[in-house]
Amino acid sequence: MSENAGRHDTLVALNVVDDDLYDRYRAGMTPLLEARGGFFGHDFRVGEVLRSAVDHPVNRVFVISFPDEATRESYFASEDYLAVRREFFDPAVEGATVLAQWVVGE
């Protein structure tokens, strides 16, 4: 079994409308993510969307990974993350959709 078995991954689609603020969001949240054992597995800027089931444009897609579900939930609820989100993510992103979630190895 892989050392990543049990890891919780989430595939997210965004419509980023301010790249500078979004870069500042990533710079602020990534150390908090990594301190909890999380990381970005894939990260794409989207050039062309052929089909989408979401109600907003998509120009960014990524996989964010956590060691387990409890860590993911506590990370997104933590005040340190929420402060960074309010300052940078909220004004930089006009659409966000979780496309899929899965547990690695299941």
trRosetta pair geometry for C-beta under 8 A, 3 or more apart (Angstrom, degrees):
i j d omega theta_ij theta_ji phi_ij phi_ji
1 5 4.7 -21 169 -28 107 157
1 105 6.2 54 -159 -142 99 137
2 5 4.9 136 65 -40 78 85
2 104 7.0 -76 78 146 132 117
2 105 6.1 -149 43 -79 104 115
4 7 4.6 -36 -179 -7 82 134
4 65 8.0 -31 -156 -173 116 143
4 104 5.0 -37 131 116 98 155
4 105 7.2 169 100 -33 70 112
5 104 5.9 -134 -119 109 32 91
5 105 3.4 43 -133 -42 85 166
6 67 7.5 12 112 175 99 61
6 68 6.4 -18 151 -93 101 85
6 103 6.3 -20 -143 -176 32 106
6 104 6.7 -33 35 65 22 84
6 105 6.2 -25 -30 48 49 131
6 106 8.0 81 -92 -37 44 103
7 65 5.4 7 168 -170 121 109
7 66 6.9 160 -165 79 74 39
7 67 6.2 -62 -114 -129 73 30
7 68 7.6 -89 -121 -65 35 44
7 103 7.1 152 75 -159 39 58
7 104 4.3 14 54 22 92 126
7 105 7.7 97 25 3 75 104
8 65 7.0 150 81 -155 48 58
8 66 4.8 -18 64 64 99 93
8 67 7.5 13 19 86 87 21
8 68 6.0 77 -10 -160 115 19
8 69 5.1 125 -69 -72 158 60
8 71 7.8 167 37 58 123 95
8 72 5.3 -85 93 -30 137 139
8 101 7.0 1 -175 -173 91 100
8 102 7.7 175 -149 92 53 34
8 103 5.7 -29 -97 -102 65 71
8 104 7.8 -124 -64 0 20 83
9 41 6.5 -19 -128 5 120 146
9 63 5.4 -4 -170 -174 110 108
9 64 7.3 154 -153 78 59 40
9 65 4.9 -21 -99 -100 78 82
9 66 7.9 -179 -77 23 36 65
9 101 7.0 170 90 -151 52 54
9 102 5.6 -12 61 62 96 78
9 103 7.7 161 19 -100 78 21
9 104 6.2 79 -14 -47 115 95
10 63 6.9 155 75 -153 41 58
10 64 5.2 -17 59 58 97 88
10 65 7.8 -176 20 -78 68 38
10 72 7.3 123 -24 -147 126 140
10 98 5.8 -53 -170 -140 110 105
10 100 7.4 175 -152 91 47 50
10 101 4.9 -13 -104 -103 76 85
11 61 7.2 4 -175 -174 87 95
11 62 7.7 -178 -146 95 51 34
11 63 5.4 -26 -94 -96 66 78
11 98 7.2 105 75 -168 56 60
11 99 4.4 -59 105 65 104 105
11 100 4.4 23 37 50 118 88
11 101 7.5 -148 19 -69 72 41
12 61 7.0 173 87 -149 51 51
12 62 5.7 -13 57 61 95 77
12 63 7.7 157 14 -94 77 28
12 64 6.5 16 -1 1 124 107
12 96 6.6 -11 -173 -166 109 89
12 97 7.1 155 -157 81 61 45
12 98 5.8 -37 -100 -104 75 54
12 99 6.7 -179 -99 7 18 88
13 52 7.6 169 168 -141 161 115
13 54 6.0 -170 87 -3 137 157
13 58 4.5 -34 -179 -128 114 123
13 60 7.3 144 -160 84 46 56
13 61 5.2 -12 -103 -101 70 85
13 95 7.9 -25 117 123 85 99
13 96 7.5 160 86 -152 52 42
13 97 4.9 -11 60 60 97 97
13 99 5.4 74 -13 -44 105 117
14 58 7.0 101 65 -140 28 67
14 59 7.1 -59 96 58 72 66
14 60 4.2 -18 61 68 104 108
14 61 7.5 -172 20 -74 73 39
14 62 7.9 1 2 13 112 98
14 93 5.4 -62 -164 -139 114 119
14 95 6.6 147 -162 89 46 67
14 96 5.2 -4 -108 -103 79 74
14 97 7.9 -174 -76 24 40 65
15 56 4.7 -112 -13 147 139 113
15 57 4.6 97 -114 76 123 78
15 58 6.1 -85 -71 -91 77 31
15 59 5.9 76 -130 15 53 93
15 60 7.6 179 -84 24 15 90
15 93 6.5 119 74 -163 58 69
15 94 5.0 -56 96 67 113 82
15 95 3.7 44 20 43 116 105
15 96 7.7 -121 24 -57 70 49
16 19 6.2 77 139 -86 124 59
16 22 4.7 -1 -147 -63 125 161
16 59 5.8 -106 37 78 83 110
16 60 5.0 51 -11 -12 116 134
16 92 6.0 -10 -150 153 82 92
16 93 5.6 -40 -102 -99 57 75
17 92 6.5 179 56 -178 70 42
17 93 6.9 151 13 -111 84 20
17 94 4.9 46 -22 -10 130 113
18 21 4.1 30 112 26 121 112
18 22 6.2 152 90 -18 65 88
18 91 6.5 -9 30 126 146 84
18 92 4.3 -106 62 -125 98 72
19 22 5.5 -60 -143 42 31 112
19 23 6.1 36 157 -23 67 104
19 92 7.7 131 -64 -159 11 112
20 23 5.8 -52 -149 33 28 111
20 24 6.7 27 151 -16 61 105
20 92 8.0 -144 71 -114 52 117
21 24 5.5 -54 -151 37 36 113
21 25 6.4 44 148 -24 66 100
21 88 5.0 -179 177 -157 82 75
21 89 7.9 -180 141 -72 100 19
21 91 5.7 -79 172 90 164 98
21 92 3.7 -159 98 -78 111 114
22 25 5.3 -45 -150 30 37 117
22 26 6.6 37 152 -17 65 101
22 60 7.8 -162 -180 -47 154 166
22 88 7.0 143 -97 159 24 100
22 89 7.2 67 -116 -112 66 55
22 92 4.1 170 -60 161 75 143
22 93 6.7 97 -96 -57 108 89
23 26 5.7 -52 -149 37 33 111
23 27 6.3 36 151 -20 65 106
24 27 5.5 -50 -145 37 34 114
24 28 6.3 29 155 -15 64 108
24 88 4.7 -145 96 -125 97 138
24 92 8.0 178 49 -58 92 148
25 28 6.0 -65 -151 40 27 106
25 29 6.0 4 163 -3 68 116
25 84 6.2 121 -144 157 64 96
25 85 7.1 61 -145 -108 112 42
25 87 7.8 172 -94 85 79 78
25 88 3.5 -174 -72 115 82 123
25 89 4.5 107 -132 -63 147 73
25 92 6.0 -130 -18 33 134 150
26 29 6.2 -65 -131 46 26 96
26 30 5.6 35 171 -36 66 111
27 30 6.5 -41 -129 20 18 113
28 31 7.6 -71 -176 30 26 97
28 32 7.5 10 145 -4 61 116
28 84 3.9 -180 124 -136 127 126
28 87 7.6 18 42 70 175 122
28 88 6.2 146 26 12 137 148
29 32 5.4 -65 -158 43 48 114
29 33 5.9 52 147 -26 79 106
29 81 6.1 62 -129 -135 98 80
29 84 4.9 172 -66 113 84 150
29 85 7.3 63 -80 -62 130 73
29 89 7.8 36 -34 -49 142 121
30 33 5.4 -53 -144 36 34 115
30 34 6.1 29 160 -15 68 107
30 40 7.8 -48 -119 -15 102 111
31 34 5.8 -54 -140 41 31 108
31 35 6.2 40 157 -27 64 105
32 35 5.8 -51 -148 30 28 115
32 36 7.0 14 155 -7 59 107
32 75 7.2 135 138 -152 100 95
32 78 7.4 -167 -179 85 129 141
32 80 5.6 -180 -118 118 137 118
32 81 5.5 179 129 -79 153 82
32 84 7.2 -160 3 4 146 149
33 36 6.3 -75 -162 42 29 101
33 38 4.1 -87 -179 83 84 115
33 39 6.8 139 135 -78 113 31
33 40 7.9 44 129 -36 156 77
33 64 7.4 -92 -145 -159 140 110
33 75 6.7 63 -110 -160 63 141
34 37 7.5 64 -169 -67 36 10
34 38 6.5 -102 -76 67 31 64
34 39 6.3 56 -98 -83 78 77
36 66 7.1 -20 121 -137 111 95
36 67 7.6 -136 146 9 75 107
36 71 5.3 155 165 -171 113 110
36 74 7.6 -174 -139 87 144 103
36 75 5.3 -158 63 -86 170 114
37 66 7.0 81 93 -158 89 57
37 67 4.3 9 114 -33 137 120
37 71 6.4 -40 58 -170 110 161
38 64 6.7 16 178 175 118 88
38 65 5.9 169 -153 90 70 56
38 66 4.6 -22 -98 -97 104 66
38 67 7.2 -104 -70 -13 63 72
38 71 6.9 -179 -54 136 103 120
38 72 7.5 114 -94 -92 130 69
38 75 6.5 26 -19 -91 150 166
39 64 7.8 -177 96 -153 30 57
39 65 5.4 -13 61 59 72 104
40 43 5.0 22 161 -51 136 116
40 62 5.6 -40 -150 -176 111 124
40 63 6.8 122 -165 78 61 60
40 64 5.8 -36 -102 -102 65 63
40 65 7.3 155 -109 14 14 86
41 62 7.9 138 54 177 65 76
41 63 4.1 -40 57 92 107 118
41 64 7.5 -170 9 -92 84 13
41 65 5.1 77 -37 -26 109 124
42 61 7.8 -14 116 118 106 84
42 62 6.0 -176 95 -147 65 55
42 63 4.5 56 36 18 90 106
43 60 7.9 -14 -169 -169 75 92
43 61 7.9 169 -151 92 34 49
43 62 4.3 10 -109 -112 66 110
43 63 7.8 -113 -59 32 57 62
44 60 7.0 160 87 -154 58 48
44 61 4.8 -7 59 61 107 88
44 62 6.7 -178 21 -74 65 62
45 59 6.6 -4 -163 161 70 79
45 60 6.0 -26 -111 -99 52 72
46 49 6.0 39 155 -62 134 87
46 58 5.7 16 48 125 162 86
46 59 5.0 -145 53 -146 96 34
46 60 6.4 -131 1 -58 95 20
46 61 5.8 72 -55 -6 115 102
49 52 5.2 2 169 -41 130 118
49 57 7.3 -179 13 -159 150 68
49 58 5.2 109 -87 59 143 102
52 58 5.7 175 -113 2 144 126
54 58 6.6 94 56 -55 130 113
54 95 7.0 125 145 166 125 125
54 97 4.4 -127 -116 -18 139 165
54 99 7.8 -77 -50 -87 123 89
55 95 7.5 -150 86 -137 65 130
56 94 6.5 -172 -157 114 134 81
56 95 2.6 -166 125 -124 163 160
56 96 8.0 -7 59 -11 150 27
56 97 7.2 172 41 -27 108 113
57 95 6.6 137 50 37 56 146
58 61 6.6 37 173 -60 117 96
58 95 7.5 -95 -80 100 59 125
58 97 7.9 -64 -92 35 110 116
61 99 7.8 3 -141 -2 104 145
65 104 8.0 20 -138 -29 117 129
66 69 7.4 113 92 -88 127 21
66 71 4.7 -177 177 92 116 108
66 72 3.9 -171 29 -66 164 87
66 75 6.7 -146 -108 4 133 143
67 71 5.1 55 51 19 90 157
68 71 5.2 97 57 8 73 102
68 72 7.3 -134 101 -5 40 90
69 72 5.5 -55 -150 35 36 113
69 73 6.3 31 156 -16 69 106
70 73 5.9 -56 -147 39 31 109
70 74 6.2 24 158 -13 66 110
71 74 6.0 -59 -142 42 28 105
71 75 6.1 35 157 -26 64 108
72 75 5.9 -56 -149 31 26 114
72 76 6.7 11 162 -7 62 108
73 76 6.4 -64 -149 42 28 101
73 77 6.2 12 159 -6 65 118
74 77 5.8 -67 -142 48 31 105
74 78 6.2 51 156 -51 67 98
75 78 5.8 -43 -151 3 27 117
75 81 5.8 90 168 -47 65 157
76 81 6.2 -105 -121 112 27 152
77 81 7.8 62 55 57 20 125
77 82 7.5 -5 -174 -47 25 118
78 81 4.6 84 69 12 94 102
78 82 6.7 -168 92 -8 46 90
79 82 5.5 -57 -138 42 34 112
79 83 6.2 42 160 -28 67 102
80 83 6.1 -49 -150 27 27 112
80 84 7.1 23 153 -11 59 104
81 84 6.0 -62 -157 39 35 107
81 85 6.1 35 150 -22 70 109
82 85 5.3 -52 -143 37 34 116
82 86 6.2 37 158 -22 67 103
83 86 6.0 -51 -147 33 28 109
83 87 6.5 19 158 -12 62 111
84 87 6.0 -64 -147 41 29 106
84 88 6.0 -26 175 27 68 112
84 89 7.2 64 127 -12 73 104
85 88 7.2 -87 -135 56 17 74
85 89 4.4 -35 -149 35 62 129
85 90 6.3 79 151 -33 71 90
86 89 7.6 9 -26 47 14 88
86 90 5.6 2 -140 -1 36 134
87 90 7.7 105 36 30 14 101
88 91 7.1 -83 -159 45 22 92
88 92 5.9 3 164 -10 64 129
89 92 5.8 -79 -142 45 25 106
89 93 5.6 -17 -179 11 71 120
90 93 7.1 -68 -121 45 14 87
93 96 5.6 39 151 -52 135 106
98 101 6.5 1 172 -44 123 99
102 106 7.3 -162 179 61 85 102
103 106 4.3 34 84 14 106 129
